[in-house]
């Protein structure tokens, strides 16, 4: 009877230790996945910024003369001023 009880306790301890180790491994794996996810999100933000810069550059390059580029810049400034006025009002 006591021997059976000891074996049962040893089995329970063994199961507990295995579960504890598995929990630790899964926690580490989850943290690794979270870190990778964060790195991917940061990379996406950087790529979107590069795309925006590229599009802006393309818009200015499409103008064949300086007057066209100046006109586009003036239009952008007017749009920014309009947005600021809306925010203030």
Biopython code that builds the backbone (N, CA, C, O; Angstrom):
import numpy as np
from Bio.PDB.StructureBuilder import StructureBuilder

atoms = [
    (1, "UNK", "N", (0.820, -1.197, 0.000)),
    (1, "UNK", "CA", (0.000, 0.000, 0.000)),
    (1, "UNK", "C", (0.865, 1.262, 0.000)),
    (1, "UNK", "O", (0.652, 2.159, -0.815)),
    (2, "UNK", "N", (1.837, 1.332, 0.908)),
    (2, "UNK", "CA", (2.717, 2.499, 0.988)),
    (2, "UNK", "C", (3.577, 2.565, -0.271)),
    (2, "UNK", "O", (3.842, 3.649, -0.793)),
    (3, "UNK", "N", (4.007, 1.408, -0.754)),
    (3, "UNK", "CA", (4.810, 1.388, -1.981)),
    (3, "UNK", "C", (4.006, 1.919, -3.164)),
    (3, "UNK", "O", (4.532, 2.667, -3.989)),
    (4, "UNK", "N", (2.768, 1.544, -3.247)),
    (4, "UNK", "CA", (1.904, 2.046, -4.324)),
    (4, "UNK", "C", (1.736, 3.556, -4.220)),
    (4, "UNK", "O", (1.743, 4.268, -5.225)),
    (5, "UNK", "N", (1.588, 4.022, -3.011)),
    (5, "UNK", "CA", (1.443, 5.457, -2.785)),
    (5, "UNK", "C", (2.718, 6.209, -3.187)),
    (5, "UNK", "O", (2.647, 7.271, -3.806)),
    (6, "UNK", "N", (3.871, 5.658, -2.834)),
    (6, "UNK", "CA", (5.149, 6.267, -3.213)),
    (6, "UNK", "C", (5.289, 6.318, -4.734)),
    (6, "UNK", "O", (5.723, 7.328, -5.288)),
    (7, "UNK", "N", (4.922, 5.232, -5.405)),
    (7, "UNK", "CA", (5.004, 5.187, -6.871)),
    (7, "UNK", "C", (4.076, 6.228, -7.491)),
    (7, "UNK", "O", (4.435, 6.892, -8.464)),
    (8, "UNK", "N", (2.899, 6.360, -6.927)),
    (8, "UNK", "CA", (1.951, 7.361, -7.442)),
    (8, "UNK", "C", (2.491, 8.776, -7.259)),
    (8, "UNK", "O", (2.363, 9.610, -8.155)),
    (9, "UNK", "N", (3.090, 9.047, -6.112)),
    (9, "UNK", "CA", (3.668, 10.369, -5.850)),
    (9, "UNK", "C", (4.831, 10.619, -6.811)),
    (9, "UNK", "O", (4.959, 11.716, -7.354)),
    (10, "UNK", "N", (5.671, 9.617, -7.021)),
    (10, "UNK", "CA", (6.799, 9.754, -7.952)),
    (10, "UNK", "C", (6.298, 10.019, -9.374)),
    (10, "UNK", "O", (6.866, 10.838, -10.096)),
    (11, "UNK", "N", (5.249, 9.332, -9.763)),
    (11, "UNK", "CA", (4.663, 9.560, -11.085)),
    (11, "UNK", "C", (4.119, 10.985, -11.215)),
    (11, "UNK", "O", (4.317, 11.656, -12.228)),
    (12, "UNK", "N", (3.432, 11.423, -10.163)),
    (12, "UNK", "CA", (2.897, 12.790, -10.175)),
    (12, "UNK", "C", (4.012, 13.827, -10.270)),
    (12, "UNK", "O", (3.895, 14.812, -10.998)),
    (13, "UNK", "N", (5.082, 13.599, -9.535)),
    (13, "UNK", "CA", (6.224, 14.521, -9.589)),
    (13, "UNK", "C", (6.832, 14.514, -10.980)),
    (13, "UNK", "O", (7.186, 15.563, -11.517)),
    (14, "UNK", "N", (6.950, 13.340, -11.554)),
    (14, "UNK", "CA", (7.504, 13.214, -12.906)),
    (14, "UNK", "C", (6.639, 13.957, -13.922)),
    (14, "UNK", "O", (7.158, 14.688, -14.765)),
    (15, "UNK", "N", (5.332, 13.772, -13.843)),
    (15, "UNK", "CA", (4.412, 14.466, -14.753)),
    (15, "UNK", "C", (4.500, 15.980, -14.545)),
    (15, "UNK", "O", (4.486, 16.754, -15.502)),
    (16, "UNK", "N", (4.590, 16.385, -13.279)),
    (16, "UNK", "CA", (4.709, 17.811, -12.963)),
    (16, "UNK", "C", (5.982, 18.394, -13.581)),
    (16, "UNK", "O", (5.938, 19.461, -14.193)),
    (17, "UNK", "N", (7.103, 17.710, -13.427)),
    (17, "UNK", "CA", (8.381, 18.202, -13.963)),
    (17, "UNK", "C", (8.336, 18.297, -15.491)),
    (17, "UNK", "O", (8.817, 19.270, -16.072)),
    (18, "UNK", "N", (7.758, 17.286, -16.131)),
    (18, "UNK", "CA", (7.648, 17.323, -17.599)),
    (18, "UNK", "C", (6.756, 18.480, -18.043)),
    (18, "UNK", "O", (7.075, 19.185, -19.000)),
    (19, "UNK", "N", (5.644, 18.671, -17.347)),
    (19, "UNK", "CA", (4.720, 19.760, -17.680)),
    (19, "UNK", "C", (5.381, 21.117, -17.457)),
    (19, "UNK", "O", (5.206, 22.040, -18.253)),
    (20, "UNK", "N", (6.126, 21.227, -16.389)),
    (20, "UNK", "CA", (6.839, 22.466, -16.083)),
    (20, "UNK", "C", (7.871, 22.781, -17.176)),
    (20, "UNK", "O", (7.984, 23.924, -17.619)),
    (21, "UNK", "N", (8.615, 21.764, -17.602)),
    (21, "UNK", "CA", (9.611, 21.953, -18.664)),
    (21, "UNK", "C", (8.929, 22.333, -19.983)),
    (21, "UNK", "O", (9.409, 23.212, -20.698)),
    (22, "UNK", "N", (7.827, 21.683, -20.302)),
    (22, "UNK", "CA", (7.075, 21.997, -21.523)),
    (22, "UNK", "C", (6.537, 23.419, -21.476)),
    (22, "UNK", "O", (6.573, 24.131, -22.479)),
    (23, "UNK", "N", (6.045, 23.832, -20.330)),
    (23, "UNK", "CA", (5.536, 25.193, -20.151)),
    (23, "UNK", "C", (6.661, 26.206, -20.372)),
    (23, "UNK", "O", (6.458, 27.218, -21.043)),
    (24, "UNK", "N", (7.833, 25.944, -19.818)),
    (24, "UNK", "CA", (8.986, 26.825, -19.995)),
    (24, "UNK", "C", (9.370, 26.922, -21.481)),
    (24, "UNK", "O", (9.623, 28.009, -22.001)),
    (25, "UNK", "N", (9.405, 25.767, -22.146)),
    (25, "UNK", "CA", (9.761, 25.745, -23.576)),
    (25, "UNK", "C", (8.747, 26.535, -24.399)),
    (25, "UNK", "O", (9.127, 27.301, -25.284)),
    (26, "UNK", "N", (7.465, 26.351, -24.109)),
    (26, "UNK", "CA", (6.420, 27.057, -24.847)),
    (26, "UNK", "C", (6.460, 28.561, -24.565)),
    (26, "UNK", "O", (6.200, 29.367, -25.459)),
    (27, "UNK", "N", (6.780, 28.933, -23.345)),
    (27, "UNK", "CA", (6.898, 30.362, -23.012)),
    (27, "UNK", "C", (8.046, 30.997, -23.782)),
    (27, "UNK", "O", (7.915, 32.108, -24.297)),
    (28, "UNK", "N", (9.171, 30.293, -23.860)),
    (28, "UNK", "CA", (10.312, 30.804, -24.624)),
    (28, "UNK", "C", (9.975, 30.910, -26.107)),
    (28, "UNK", "O", (10.343, 31.885, -26.762)),
    (29, "UNK", "N", (9.281, 29.915, -26.632)),
    (29, "UNK", "CA", (8.884, 29.933, -28.040)),
    (29, "UNK", "C", (7.917, 31.086, -28.314)),
    (29, "UNK", "O", (8.020, 31.758, -29.341)),
    (30, "UNK", "N", (6.984, 31.309, -27.399)),
    (30, "UNK", "CA", (6.044, 32.415, -27.548)),
    (30, "UNK", "C", (6.778, 33.749, -27.554)),
    (30, "UNK", "O", (6.478, 34.614, -28.377)),
    (31, "UNK", "N", (7.736, 33.928, -26.648)),
    (31, "UNK", "CA", (8.498, 35.174, -26.605)),
    (31, "UNK", "C", (9.287, 35.369, -27.900)),
    (31, "UNK", "O", (9.369, 36.481, -28.422)),
    (32, "UNK", "N", (9.860, 34.292, -28.410)),
    (32, "UNK", "CA", (10.601, 34.370, -29.675)),
    (32, "UNK", "C", (9.669, 34.808, -30.807)),
    (32, "UNK", "O", (10.042, 35.644, -31.631)),
    (33, "UNK", "N", (8.465, 34.250, -30.849)),
    (33, "UNK", "CA", (7.491, 34.617, -31.879)),
    (33, "UNK", "C", (7.067, 36.077, -31.735)),
    (33, "UNK", "O", (6.910, 36.781, -32.732)),
    (34, "UNK", "N", (6.882, 36.528, -30.499)),
    (34, "UNK", "CA", (6.523, 37.934, -30.277)),
    (34, "UNK", "C", (7.635, 38.856, -30.751)),
    (34, "UNK", "O", (7.370, 39.893, -31.360)),
    (35, "UNK", "N", (8.890, 38.479, -30.472)),
    (35, "UNK", "CA", (10.026, 39.288, -30.917)),
    (35, "UNK", "C", (10.095, 39.340, -32.441)),
    (35, "UNK", "O", (10.325, 40.402, -33.019)),
    (36, "UNK", "N", (9.899, 38.202, -33.085)),
    (36, "UNK", "CA", (9.913, 38.156, -34.547)),
    (36, "UNK", "C", (8.772, 38.991, -35.129)),
    (36, "UNK", "O", (8.953, 39.687, -36.127)),
    (37, "UNK", "N", (7.602, 38.917, -34.502)),
    (37, "UNK", "CA", (6.442, 39.686, -34.949)),
    (37, "UNK", "C", (6.736, 41.185, -34.862)),
    (37, "UNK", "O", (6.425, 41.936, -35.786)),
    (38, "UNK", "N", (7.329, 41.613, -33.759)),
    (38, "UNK", "CA", (7.678, 43.021, -33.587)),
    (38, "UNK", "C", (8.691, 43.461, -34.634)),
    (38, "UNK", "O", (8.572, 44.547, -35.203)),
    (39, "UNK", "N", (9.688, 42.617, -34.886)),
    (39, "UNK", "CA", (10.693, 42.947, -35.896)),
    (39, "UNK", "C", (10.051, 43.061, -37.279)),
    (39, "UNK", "O", (10.414, 43.945, -38.055)),
    (40, "UNK", "N", (9.113, 42.187, -37.590)),
    (40, "UNK", "CA", (8.427, 42.234, -38.880)),
    (40, "UNK", "C", (7.580, 43.503, -39.000)),
    (40, "UNK", "O", (7.544, 44.129, -40.059)),
    (41, "UNK", "N", (6.902, 43.879, -37.917)),
    (41, "UNK", "CA", (6.102, 45.104, -37.944)),
    (41, "UNK", "C", (6.990, 46.319, -38.160)),
    (41, "UNK", "O", (6.637, 47.218, -38.924)),
    (42, "UNK", "N", (8.146, 46.354, -37.491)),
    (42, "UNK", "CA", (9.069, 47.466, -37.684)),
    (42, "UNK", "C", (9.583, 47.506, -39.121)),
    (42, "UNK", "O", (9.741, 48.578, -39.705)),
    (43, "UNK", "N", (9.839, 46.337, -39.676)),
    (43, "UNK", "CA", (10.308, 46.263, -41.058)),
    (43, "UNK", "C", (9.226, 46.759, -42.019)),
    (43, "UNK", "O", (9.528, 47.454, -42.990)),
    (44, "UNK", "N", (7.982, 46.407, -41.752)),
    (44, "UNK", "CA", (6.859, 46.863, -42.582)),
    (44, "UNK", "C", (6.762, 48.381, -42.540)),
    (44, "UNK", "O", (6.578, 49.023, -43.574)),
    (45, "UNK", "N", (6.884, 48.957, -41.347)),
    (45, "UNK", "CA", (6.820, 50.418, -41.213)),
    (45, "UNK", "C", (7.940, 51.064, -42.018)),
    (45, "UNK", "O", (7.715, 52.055, -42.713)),
    (46, "UNK", "N", (9.139, 50.512, -41.927)),
    (46, "UNK", "CA", (10.276, 51.060, -42.675)),
    (46, "UNK", "C", (10.038, 50.942, -44.183)),
    (46, "UNK", "O", (10.322, 51.880, -44.927)),
    (47, "UNK", "N", (9.527, 49.811, -44.632)),
    (47, "UNK", "CA", (9.258, 49.638, -46.063)),
    (47, "UNK", "C", (8.166, 50.598, -46.544)),
    (47, "UNK", "O", (8.257, 51.141, -47.645)),
    (48, "UNK", "N", (7.139, 50.805, -45.725)),
    (48, "UNK", "CA", (6.089, 51.756, -46.100)),
    (48, "UNK", "C", (6.656, 53.174, -46.200)),
    (48, "UNK", "O", (6.266, 53.942, -47.081)),
    (49, "UNK", "N", (7.575, 53.517, -45.297)),
    (49, "UNK", "CA", (8.212, 54.830, -45.353)),
    (49, "UNK", "C", (9.033, 54.960, -46.644)),
    (49, "UNK", "O", (9.003, 55.995, -47.309)),
    (50, "UNK", "N", (9.754, 53.905, -46.982)),
    (50, "UNK", "CA", (10.541, 53.924, -48.216)),
    (50, "UNK", "C", (9.639, 54.056, -49.445)),
    (50, "UNK", "O", (9.977, 54.768, -50.390)),
    (51, "UNK", "N", (8.501, 53.374, -49.431)),
    (51, "UNK", "CA", (7.549, 53.466, -50.545)),
    (51, "UNK", "C", (7.035, 54.895, -50.666)),
    (51, "UNK", "O", (6.968, 55.443, -51.767)),
    (52, "UNK", "N", (6.670, 55.502, -49.530)),
    (52, "UNK", "CA", (6.191, 56.886, -49.554)),
    (52, "UNK", "C", (7.260, 57.822, -50.109)),
    (52, "UNK", "O", (6.967, 58.700, -50.920)),
    (53, "UNK", "N", (8.502, 57.627, -49.666)),
    (53, "UNK", "CA", (9.593, 58.461, -50.170)),
    (53, "UNK", "C", (9.796, 58.252, -51.674)),
    (53, "UNK", "O", (10.036, 59.202, -52.419)),
    (54, "UNK", "N", (9.695, 57.007, -52.100)),
    (54, "UNK", "CA", (9.851, 56.708, -53.522)),
    (54, "UNK", "C", (8.750, 57.371, -54.345)),
    (54, "UNK", "O", (9.014, 57.957, -55.395)),
    (55, "UNK", "N", (7.515, 57.272, -53.860)),
    (55, "UNK", "CA", (6.390, 57.881, -54.590)),
    (55, "UNK", "C", (6.542, 59.392, -54.663)),
    (55, "UNK", "O", (6.268, 60.005, -55.695)),
    (56, "UNK", "N", (6.979, 59.987, -53.559)),
    (56, "UNK", "CA", (7.185, 61.430, -53.558)),
    (56, "UNK", "C", (8.283, 61.803, -54.542)),
    (56, "UNK", "O", (8.159, 62.775, -55.288)),
    (57, "UNK", "N", (9.346, 61.031, -54.537)),
    (57, "UNK", "CA", (10.430, 61.281, -55.490)),
    (57, "UNK", "C", (9.974, 61.127, -56.927)),
    (57, "UNK", "O", (10.349, 61.914, -57.796)),
    (58, "UNK", "N", (9.163, 60.108, -57.173)),
    (58, "UNK", "CA", (8.631, 59.891, -58.523)),
    (58, "UNK", "C", (7.742, 61.056, -58.959)),
    (58, "UNK", "O", (7.761, 61.463, -60.120)),
    (59, "UNK", "N", (6.975, 61.580, -58.027)),
    (59, "UNK", "CA", (6.087, 62.691, -58.368)),
    (59, "UNK", "C", (6.900, 63.895, -58.815)),
    (59, "UNK", "O", (6.523, 64.588, -59.760)),
    (60, "UNK", "N", (8.010, 64.145, -58.141)),
    (60, "UNK", "CA", (8.833, 65.292, -58.507)),
    (60, "UNK", "C", (9.652, 65.015, -59.765)),
    (60, "UNK", "O", (9.924, 65.936, -60.535)),
    (61, "UNK", "N", (10.046, 63.776, -59.982)),
    (61, "UNK", "CA", (10.814, 63.440, -61.175)),
    (61, "UNK", "C", (9.949, 63.474, -62.431)),
    (61, "UNK", "O", (10.453, 63.677, -63.536)),
    (62, "UNK", "N", (8.646, 63.274, -62.256)),
    (62, "UNK", "CA", (7.775, 63.250, -63.424)),
    (62, "UNK", "C", (7.657, 64.633, -64.050)),
    (62, "UNK", "O", (7.285, 64.765, -65.216)),
    (63, "UNK", "N", (7.971, 65.653, -63.278)),
    (63, "UNK", "CA", (7.950, 67.008, -63.833)),
    (63, "UNK", "C", (9.213, 67.211, -64.656)),
    (63, "UNK", "O", (10.325, 66.962, -64.190)),
    (64, "UNK", "N", (9.025, 67.660, -65.862)),
    (64, "UNK", "CA", (10.180, 67.815, -66.745)),
    (64, "UNK", "C", (10.891, 69.146, -66.529)),
    (64, "UNK", "O", (12.014, 69.328, -66.999)),
    (65, "UNK", "N", (10.260, 70.069, -65.831)),
    (65, "UNK", "CA", (10.906, 71.356, -65.610)),
    (65, "UNK", "C", (10.805, 71.772, -64.145)),
    (65, "UNK", "O", (10.018, 71.222, -63.375)),
    (66, "UNK", "N", (11.613, 72.744, -63.791)),
    (66, "UNK", "CA", (11.629, 73.220, -62.410)),
    (66, "UNK", "C", (10.319, 73.909, -62.035)),
    (66, "UNK", "O", (9.908, 73.863, -60.876)),
    (67, "UNK", "N", (9.678, 74.531, -62.981)),
    (67, "UNK", "CA", (8.425, 75.239, -62.695)),
    (67, "UNK", "C", (7.351, 74.238, -62.265)),
    (67, "UNK", "O", (6.577, 74.513, -61.348)),
    (68, "UNK", "N", (7.303, 73.100, -62.915)),
    (68, "UNK", "CA", (6.328, 72.074, -62.565)),
    (68, "UNK", "C", (6.580, 71.539, -61.163)),
    (68, "UNK", "O", (5.645, 71.319, -60.394)),
    (69, "UNK", "N", (7.860, 71.330, -60.836)),
    (69, "UNK", "CA", (8.201, 70.842, -59.496)),
    (69, "UNK", "C", (7.840, 71.885, -58.451)),
    (69, "UNK", "O", (7.301, 71.554, -57.396)),
    (70, "UNK", "N", (8.139, 73.151, -58.747)),
    (70, "UNK", "CA", (7.811, 74.233, -57.805)),
    (70, "UNK", "C", (6.304, 74.317, -57.614)),
    (70, "UNK", "O", (5.830, 74.540, -56.500)),
    (71, "UNK", "N", (5.561, 74.141, -58.678)),
    (71, "UNK", "CA", (4.102, 74.183, -58.593)),
    (71, "UNK", "C", (3.575, 73.045, -57.700)),
    (71, "UNK", "O", (2.667, 73.252, -56.895)),
    (72, "UNK", "N", (4.147, 71.855, -57.850)),
    (72, "UNK", "CA", (3.722, 70.734, -57.017)),
    (72, "UNK", "C", (4.052, 70.987, -55.545)),
    (72, "UNK", "O", (3.238, 70.709, -54.664)),
    (73, "UNK", "N", (5.235, 71.508, -55.289)),
    (73, "UNK", "CA", (5.621, 71.814, -53.909)),
    (73, "UNK", "C", (4.685, 72.867, -53.324)),
    (73, "UNK", "O", (4.244, 72.744, -52.181)),
    (74, "UNK", "N", (4.385, 73.899, -54.105)),
    (74, "UNK", "CA", (3.460, 74.932, -53.639)),
    (74, "UNK", "C", (2.081, 74.337, -53.332)),
    (74, "UNK", "O", (1.439, 74.718, -52.353)),
    (75, "UNK", "N", (1.640, 73.414, -54.166)),
    (75, "UNK", "CA", (0.357, 72.754, -53.927)),
    (75, "UNK", "C", (0.368, 71.947, -52.636)),
    (75, "UNK", "O", (-0.605, 71.948, -51.882)),
    (76, "UNK", "N", (1.478, 71.258, -52.392)),
    (76, "UNK", "CA", (1.602, 70.479, -51.156)),
    (76, "UNK", "C", (1.588, 71.418, -49.954)),
    (76, "UNK", "O", (0.925, 71.135, -48.956)),
    (77, "UNK", "N", (2.305, 72.519, -50.039)),
    (77, "UNK", "CA", (2.333, 73.487, -48.936)),
    (77, "UNK", "C", (0.945, 74.060, -48.689)),
    (77, "UNK", "O", (0.529, 74.201, -47.539)),
    (78, "UNK", "N", (0.219, 74.393, -49.762)),
    (78, "UNK", "CA", (-1.150, 74.900, -49.590)),
    (78, "UNK", "C", (-2.035, 73.857, -48.897)),
    (78, "UNK", "O", (-2.839, 74.196, -48.028)),
    (79, "UNK", "N", (-1.880, 72.604, -49.284)),
    (79, "UNK", "CA", (-2.668, 71.527, -48.672)),
    (79, "UNK", "C", (-2.327, 71.394, -47.187)),
    (79, "UNK", "O", (-3.221, 71.209, -46.360)),
    (80, "UNK", "N", (-1.057, 71.485, -46.850)),
    (80, "UNK", "CA", (-0.644, 71.416, -45.439)),
    (80, "UNK", "C", (-1.225, 72.600, -44.673)),
    (80, "UNK", "O", (-1.738, 72.433, -43.567)),
    (81, "UNK", "N", (-1.146, 73.787, -45.253)),
    (81, "UNK", "CA", (-1.709, 74.978, -44.604)),
    (81, "UNK", "C", (-3.213, 74.813, -44.387)),
    (81, "UNK", "O", (-3.735, 75.192, -43.338)),
    (82, "UNK", "N", (-3.903, 74.254, -45.368)),
    (82, "UNK", "CA", (-5.342, 74.028, -45.243)),
    (82, "UNK", "C", (-5.636, 73.055, -44.105)),
    (82, "UNK", "O", (-6.570, 73.264, -43.331)),
    (83, "UNK", "N", (-4.855, 72.015, -44.004)),
    (83, "UNK", "CA", (-5.029, 71.022, -42.932)),
    (83, "UNK", "C", (-4.789, 71.654, -41.565)),
    (83, "UNK", "O", (-5.531, 71.392, -40.618)),
    (84, "UNK", "N", (-3.756, 72.482, -41.460)),
    (84, "UNK", "CA", (-3.466, 73.159, -40.201)),
    (84, "UNK", "C", (-4.617, 74.086, -39.829)),
    (84, "UNK", "O", (-5.021, 74.148, -38.668)),
    (85, "UNK", "N", (-5.139, 74.801, -40.811)),
    (85, "UNK", "CA", (-6.263, 75.726, -40.544)),
    (85, "UNK", "C", (-7.481, 74.941, -40.055)),
    (85, "UNK", "O", (-8.191, 75.390, -39.155)),
    (86, "UNK", "N", (-7.721, 73.772, -40.647)),
    (86, "UNK", "CA", (-8.860, 72.949, -40.207)),
    (86, "UNK", "C", (-8.654, 72.448, -38.774)),
    (86, "UNK", "O", (-9.598, 72.377, -37.988)),
    (87, "UNK", "N", (-7.431, 72.110, -38.457)),
    (87, "UNK", "CA", (-7.134, 71.623, -37.113)),
    (87, "UNK", "C", (-7.284, 72.748, -36.074)),
    (87, "UNK", "O", (-7.748, 72.520, -34.956)),
    (88, "UNK", "N", (-6.893, 73.926, -36.455)),
    (88, "UNK", "CA", (-6.987, 75.077, -35.533)),
    (88, "UNK", "C", (-8.424, 75.560, -35.372)),
    (88, "UNK", "O", (-8.801, 76.052, -34.308)),
    (89, "UNK", "N", (-9.213, 75.424, -36.410)),
    (89, "UNK", "CA", (-10.578, 75.967, -36.396)),
    (89, "UNK", "C", (-11.507, 75.000, -35.807)),
    (89, "UNK", "O", (-12.703, 75.274, -35.708)),
]
sb = StructureBuilder()
sb.init_structure("model")
sb.init_model(0)
sb.init_chain("A")
sb.init_seg("    ")
for serial, (resi, resn, name, xyz) in enumerate(atoms, 1):
    if name == "N":
        sb.init_residue(resn, " ", resi, " ")
    sb.init_atom(name, np.array(xyz, "f"), 0.0, 1.0, " ", f" {name:<3s}", serial, name[0])
structure = sb.get_structure()
